[in-house]
Amino acid sequence: MSEPKWIPIEQQEPPKNDWYLVYFPKNIKFGHPDYGHMFVCYWNLDRFEGGALDYQEGRFDYTHWMPLPEPPKGA
């Protein structure tokens, strides 16, 4: 099985409405200035919602996304 890879949102949007891991780059004004953040967010066929976007709407710009990995077997 192949590892999920980060996909730039400007190159490709997610193919279906579902949950994805989304990357938000470092942001001096609204986040930690030394590293970015990753949140699980829902793609509604237009934009991501949930995660950081629930409480920071319009302040963070996501740059990359990837499919979530498969859950552990037997979970």
Chimera marker file (.cmm) of the C-alpha trace (Angstrom):
<marker_set name="trace">
<marker id="1" x="0.000" y="0.000" z="0.000" r="1" g="1" b="0" radius="0.5"/>
<marker id="2" x="1.351" y="3.414" z="-0.880" r="1" g="1" b="0" radius="0.5"/>
<marker id="3" x="1.713" y="6.248" z="1.613" r="1" g="1" b="0" radius="0.5"/>
<marker id="4" x="-0.632" y="9.220" z="1.168" r="1" g="1" b="0" radius="0.5"/>
<marker id="5" x="1.145" y="12.231" z="-0.326" r="1" g="1" b="0" radius="0.5"/>
<marker id="6" x="0.555" y="15.937" z="0.214" r="1" g="1" b="0" radius="0.5"/>
<marker id="7" x="-1.307" y="17.470" z="-2.748" r="1" g="1" b="0" radius="0.5"/>
<marker id="8" x="-1.186" y="21.243" z="-3.346" r="1" g="1" b="0" radius="0.5"/>
<marker id="9" x="-4.755" y="22.593" z="-3.324" r="1" g="1" b="0" radius="0.5"/>
<marker id="10" x="-3.910" y="24.928" z="-6.218" r="1" g="1" b="0" radius="0.5"/>
<marker id="11" x="-2.978" y="21.912" z="-8.367" r="1" g="1" b="0" radius="0.5"/>
<marker id="12" x="-5.860" y="19.615" z="-7.445" r="1" g="1" b="0" radius="0.5"/>
<marker id="13" x="-8.952" y="19.748" z="-5.262" r="1" g="1" b="0" radius="0.5"/>
<marker id="14" x="-10.157" y="16.607" z="-3.474" r="1" g="1" b="0" radius="0.5"/>
<marker id="15" x="-12.252" y="14.384" z="-5.756" r="1" g="1" b="0" radius="0.5"/>
<marker id="16" x="-15.208" y="13.841" z="-3.404" r="1" g="1" b="0" radius="0.5"/>
<marker id="17" x="-16.790" y="15.228" z="-0.271" r="1" g="1" b="0" radius="0.5"/>
<marker id="18" x="-15.016" y="13.489" z="2.581" r="1" g="1" b="0" radius="0.5"/>
<marker id="19" x="-12.606" y="14.038" z="5.478" r="1" g="1" b="0" radius="0.5"/>
<marker id="20" x="-8.965" y="14.872" z="4.670" r="1" g="1" b="0" radius="0.5"/>
<marker id="21" x="-5.790" y="15.874" z="6.461" r="1" g="1" b="0" radius="0.5"/>
<marker id="22" x="-5.189" y="19.559" z="5.658" r="1" g="1" b="0" radius="0.5"/>
<marker id="23" x="-1.980" y="21.558" z="6.091" r="1" g="1" b="0" radius="0.5"/>
<marker id="24" x="-1.959" y="25.208" z="7.155" r="1" g="1" b="0" radius="0.5"/>
<marker id="25" x="1.486" y="26.886" z="6.826" r="1" g="1" b="0" radius="0.5"/>
<marker id="26" x="3.116" y="28.780" z="9.655" r="1" g="1" b="0" radius="0.5"/>
<marker id="27" x="1.437" y="32.079" z="10.333" r="1" g="1" b="0" radius="0.5"/>
<marker id="28" x="3.021" y="34.758" z="12.508" r="1" g="1" b="0" radius="0.5"/>
<marker id="29" x="-0.238" y="36.601" z="13.208" r="1" g="1" b="0" radius="0.5"/>
<marker id="30" x="-2.662" y="33.697" z="13.813" r="1" g="1" b="0" radius="0.5"/>
<marker id="31" x="-0.556" y="30.701" z="14.703" r="1" g="1" b="0" radius="0.5"/>
<marker id="32" x="2.819" y="29.607" z="15.894" r="1" g="1" b="0" radius="0.5"/>
<marker id="33" x="5.504" y="31.464" z="13.919" r="1" g="1" b="0" radius="0.5"/>
<marker id="34" x="7.853" y="28.465" z="13.708" r="1" g="1" b="0" radius="0.5"/>
<marker id="35" x="5.688" y="25.690" z="12.289" r="1" g="1" b="0" radius="0.5"/>
<marker id="36" x="2.467" y="25.011" z="10.457" r="1" g="1" b="0" radius="0.5"/>
<marker id="37" x="-0.569" y="23.068" z="11.600" r="1" g="1" b="0" radius="0.5"/>
<marker id="38" x="-2.403" y="20.004" z="10.368" r="1" g="1" b="0" radius="0.5"/>
<marker id="39" x="-6.100" y="19.409" z="10.968" r="1" g="1" b="0" radius="0.5"/>
<marker id="40" x="-8.658" y="16.900" z="9.793" r="1" g="1" b="0" radius="0.5"/>
<marker id="41" x="-11.213" y="18.900" z="7.818" r="1" g="1" b="0" radius="0.5"/>
<marker id="42" x="-14.234" y="18.099" z="5.665" r="1" g="1" b="0" radius="0.5"/>
<marker id="43" x="-14.207" y="18.911" z="1.941" r="1" g="1" b="0" radius="0.5"/>
<marker id="44" x="-17.720" y="20.017" z="0.888" r="1" g="1" b="0" radius="0.5"/>
<marker id="45" x="-16.927" y="19.997" z="-2.871" r="1" g="1" b="0" radius="0.5"/>
<marker id="46" x="-16.166" y="23.721" z="-2.666" r="1" g="1" b="0" radius="0.5"/>
<marker id="47" x="-13.875" y="24.308" z="0.342" r="1" g="1" b="0" radius="0.5"/>
<marker id="48" x="-12.631" y="22.741" z="3.556" r="1" g="1" b="0" radius="0.5"/>
<marker id="49" x="-14.577" y="23.204" z="6.775" r="1" g="1" b="0" radius="0.5"/>
<marker id="50" x="-14.088" y="22.036" z="10.342" r="1" g="1" b="0" radius="0.5"/>
<marker id="51" x="-10.788" y="21.742" z="12.219" r="1" g="1" b="0" radius="0.5"/>
<marker id="52" x="-8.984" y="25.083" z="12.447" r="1" g="1" b="0" radius="0.5"/>
<marker id="53" x="-11.544" y="26.645" z="10.155" r="1" g="1" b="0" radius="0.5"/>
<marker id="54" x="-14.345" y="26.375" z="12.736" r="1" g="1" b="0" radius="0.5"/>
<marker id="55" x="-12.754" y="28.954" z="14.984" r="1" g="1" b="0" radius="0.5"/>
<marker id="56" x="-10.427" y="30.811" z="12.613" r="1" g="1" b="0" radius="0.5"/>
<marker id="57" x="-12.632" y="31.194" z="9.521" r="1" g="1" b="0" radius="0.5"/>
<marker id="58" x="-10.899" y="33.366" z="6.954" r="1" g="1" b="0" radius="0.5"/>
<marker id="59" x="-7.658" y="33.688" z="8.882" r="1" g="1" b="0" radius="0.5"/>
<marker id="60" x="-5.820" y="30.556" z="7.802" r="1" g="1" b="0" radius="0.5"/>
<marker id="61" x="-5.189" y="29.616" z="4.210" r="1" g="1" b="0" radius="0.5"/>
<marker id="62" x="-4.666" y="25.928" z="3.669" r="1" g="1" b="0" radius="0.5"/>
<marker id="63" x="-2.099" y="24.969" z="1.062" r="1" g="1" b="0" radius="0.5"/>
<marker id="64" x="-2.058" y="21.147" z="0.908" r="1" g="1" b="0" radius="0.5"/>
<marker id="65" x="-4.272" y="18.172" z="1.622" r="1" g="1" b="0" radius="0.5"/>
<marker id="66" x="-4.011" y="14.388" z="1.594" r="1" g="1" b="0" radius="0.5"/>
<marker id="67" x="-6.362" y="11.449" z="2.041" r="1" g="1" b="0" radius="0.5"/>
<marker id="68" x="-6.548" y="10.043" z="5.540" r="1" g="1" b="0" radius="0.5"/>
<marker id="69" x="-4.715" y="6.758" z="6.043" r="1" g="1" b="0" radius="0.5"/>
<marker id="70" x="-6.675" y="3.553" z="6.498" r="1" g="1" b="0" radius="0.5"/>
<marker id="71" x="-7.645" y="2.864" z="10.118" r="1" g="1" b="0" radius="0.5"/>
<marker id="72" x="-5.824" y="0.067" z="11.930" r="1" g="1" b="0" radius="0.5"/>
<marker id="73" x="-7.059" y="-3.435" z="11.201" r="1" g="1" b="0" radius="0.5"/>
<marker id="74" x="-9.505" y="-4.657" z="13.800" r="1" g="1" b="0" radius="0.5"/>
<marker id="75" x="-10.298" y="-1.141" z="15.051" r="1" g="1" b="0" radius="0.5"/>
<link id1="1" id2="2" r="1" g="1" b="0" radius="0.2"/>
<link id1="2" id2="3" r="1" g="1" b="0" radius="0.2"/>
<link id1="3" id2="4" r="1" g="1" b="0" radius="0.2"/>
<link id1="4" id2="5" r="1" g="1" b="0" radius="0.2"/>
<link id1="5" id2="6" r="1" g="1" b="0" radius="0.2"/>
<link id1="6" id2="7" r="1" g="1" b="0" radius="0.2"/>
<link id1="7" id2="8" r="1" g="1" b="0" radius="0.2"/>
<link id1="8" id2="9" r="1" g="1" b="0" radius="0.2"/>
<link id1="9" id2="10" r="1" g="1" b="0" radius="0.2"/>
<link id1="10" id2="11" r="1" g="1" b="0" radius="0.2"/>
<link id1="11" id2="12" r="1" g="1" b="0" radius="0.2"/>
<link id1="12" id2="13" r="1" g="1" b="0" radius="0.2"/>
<link id1="13" id2="14" r="1" g="1" b="0" radius="0.2"/>
<link id1="14" id2="15" r="1" g="1" b="0" radius="0.2"/>
<link id1="15" id2="16" r="1" g="1" b="0" radius="0.2"/>
<link id1="16" id2="17" r="1" g="1" b="0" radius="0.2"/>
<link id1="17" id2="18" r="1" g="1" b="0" radius="0.2"/>
<link id1="18" id2="19" r="1" g="1" b="0" radius="0.2"/>
<link id1="19" id2="20" r="1" g="1" b="0" radius="0.2"/>
<link id1="20" id2="21" r="1" g="1" b="0" radius="0.2"/>
<link id1="21" id2="22" r="1" g="1" b="0" radius="0.2"/>
<link id1="22" id2="23" r="1" g="1" b="0" radius="0.2"/>
<link id1="23" id2="24" r="1" g="1" b="0" radius="0.2"/>
<link id1="24" id2="25" r="1" g="1" b="0" radius="0.2"/>
<link id1="25" id2="26" r="1" g="1" b="0" radius="0.2"/>
<link id1="26" id2="27" r="1" g="1" b="0" radius="0.2"/>
<link id1="27" id2="28" r="1" g="1" b="0" radius="0.2"/>
<link id1="28" id2="29" r="1" g="1" b="0" radius="0.2"/>
<link id1="29" id2="30" r="1" g="1" b="0" radius="0.2"/>
<link id1="30" id2="31" r="1" g="1" b="0" radius="0.2"/>
<link id1="31" id2="32" r="1" g="1" b="0" radius="0.2"/>
<link id1="32" id2="33" r="1" g="1" b="0" radius="0.2"/>
<link id1="33" id2="34" r="1" g="1" b="0" radius="0.2"/>
<link id1="34" id2="35" r="1" g="1" b="0" radius="0.2"/>
<link id1="35" id2="36" r="1" g="1" b="0" radius="0.2"/>
<link id1="36" id2="37" r="1" g="1" b="0" radius="0.2"/>
<link id1="37" id2="38" r="1" g="1" b="0" radius="0.2"/>
<link id1="38" id2="39" r="1" g="1" b="0" radius="0.2"/>
<link id1="39" id2="40" r="1" g="1" b="0" radius="0.2"/>
<link id1="40" id2="41" r="1" g="1" b="0" radius="0.2"/>
<link id1="41" id2="42" r="1" g="1" b="0" radius="0.2"/>
<link id1="42" id2="43" r="1" g="1" b="0" radius="0.2"/>
<link id1="43" id2="44" r="1" g="1" b="0" radius="0.2"/>
<link id1="44" id2="45" r="1" g="1" b="0" radius="0.2"/>
<link id1="45" id2="46" r="1" g="1" b="0" radius="0.2"/>
<link id1="46" id2="47" r="1" g="1" b="0" radius="0.2"/>
<link id1="47" id2="48" r="1" g="1" b="0" radius="0.2"/>
<link id1="48" id2="49" r="1" g="1" b="0" radius="0.2"/>
<link id1="49" id2="50" r="1" g="1" b="0" radius="0.2"/>
<link id1="50" id2="51" r="1" g="1" b="0" radius="0.2"/>
<link id1="51" id2="52" r="1" g="1" b="0" radius="0.2"/>
<link id1="52" id2="53" r="1" g="1" b="0" radius="0.2"/>
<link id1="53" id2="54" r="1" g="1" b="0" radius="0.2"/>
<link id1="54" id2="55" r="1" g="1" b="0" radius="0.2"/>
<link id1="55" id2="56" r="1" g="1" b="0" radius="0.2"/>
<link id1="56" id2="57" r="1" g="1" b="0" radius="0.2"/>
<link id1="57" id2="58" r="1" g="1" b="0" radius="0.2"/>
<link id1="58" id2="59" r="1" g="1" b="0" radius="0.2"/>
<link id1="59" id2="60" r="1" g="1" b="0" radius="0.2"/>
<link id1="60" id2="61" r="1" g="1" b="0" radius="0.2"/>
<link id1="61" id2="62" r="1" g="1" b="0" radius="0.2"/>
<link id1="62" id2="63" r="1" g="1" b="0" radius="0.2"/>
<link id1="63" id2="64" r="1" g="1" b="0" radius="0.2"/>
<link id1="64" id2="65" r="1" g="1" b="0" radius="0.2"/>
<link id1="65" id2="66" r="1" g="1" b="0" radius="0.2"/>
<link id1="66" id2="67" r="1" g="1" b="0" radius="0.2"/>
<link id1="67" id2="68" r="1" g="1" b="0" radius="0.2"/>
<link id1="68" id2="69" r="1" g="1" b="0" radius="0.2"/>
<link id1="69" id2="70" r="1" g="1" b="0" radius="0.2"/>
<link id1="70" id2="71" r="1" g="1" b="0" radius="0.2"/>
<link id1="71" id2="72" r="1" g="1" b="0" radius="0.2"/>
<link id1="72" id2="73" r="1" g="1" b="0" radius="0.2"/>
<link id1="73" id2="74" r="1" g="1" b="0" radius="0.2"/>
<link id1="74" id2="75" r="1" g="1" b="0" radius="0.2"/>
</marker_set>
